[in-house]
Amino acid sequence: MPQYSLCMQWLHIFLGWLHMVQVFYMLIFLSIANGISLLFFGVDKFKSKKGGYRIAESKLLLSAFVGPFGAYAGMLLFRHKTRKIKFLVVPLFLLIQVILILYFTSFGCL
């Protein structure tokens, strides 16, 4: 078994620590993005009932692309935008994000 220099050992420790930090910040980012997405769908549903300024569908779809778990939960929880054809891509966004998360975590990239 090869002996590593002290510098290489510290580099290995640092890269392991960096990997944990990246995973932590990615989870924080995804949690915030999904929370905002859920909030957008809830606010838009509330505004649709009360008759006020609505959130544009393009913004809802963008938030669904970044935070598909929150968007899909918002669609089901608030029964909002479930009949619109263009919002059928939200479960597809969710599937794509699950595949990417599984891919990156299985290969140690995240």
PEMOZI-V363402 format. One record per pair of residues at least 12 apart in sequence whose ideal C-beta (glycine too) atoms are under 7 Angstrom apart, sorted by the first residue. I is the first residue (numbers start at 1). J is the second residue. D is the distance in whole Angstrom. If there is no record, write none. Layout:
i=I j=J d=D
i=I j=J d=D
//
This chain:
i=22 j=110 d=6
i=23 j=110 d=6
i=26 j=110 d=6
i=33 j=66 d=5
i=33 j=67 d=4
i=34 j=67 d=4
i=34 j=69 d=5
i=34 j=70 d=3
i=35 j=70 d=6
i=36 j=63 d=6
i=36 j=67 d=6
i=36 j=70 d=7
i=37 j=63 d=4
i=37 j=64 d=6
i=37 j=66 d=7
i=37 j=67 d=3
i=37 j=70 d=4
i=37 j=71 d=4
i=37 j=74 d=7
i=38 j=70 d=4
i=38 j=73 d=6
i=38 j=74 d=5
i=40 j=55 d=6
i=40 j=60 d=6
i=40 j=63 d=5
i=41 j=60 d=7
i=41 j=71 d=6
i=41 j=74 d=3
i=41 j=75 d=6
i=41 j=78 d=6
i=41 j=80 d=5
i=42 j=74 d=6
i=42 j=78 d=6
i=43 j=55 d=7
i=44 j=60 d=6
i=44 j=80 d=6
i=45 j=78 d=4
i=45 j=80 d=4
i=60 j=81 d=7
i=61 j=86 d=7
i=64 j=90 d=5
i=64 j=93 d=6
i=65 j=93 d=5
i=68 j=90 d=6
i=68 j=93 d=4
i=68 j=94 d=4
i=68 j=97 d=5
i=69 j=94 d=6
i=71 j=90 d=5
i=72 j=90 d=5
i=72 j=91 d=6
i=72 j=94 d=5
i=75 j=87 d=7
i=75 j=90 d=6
//
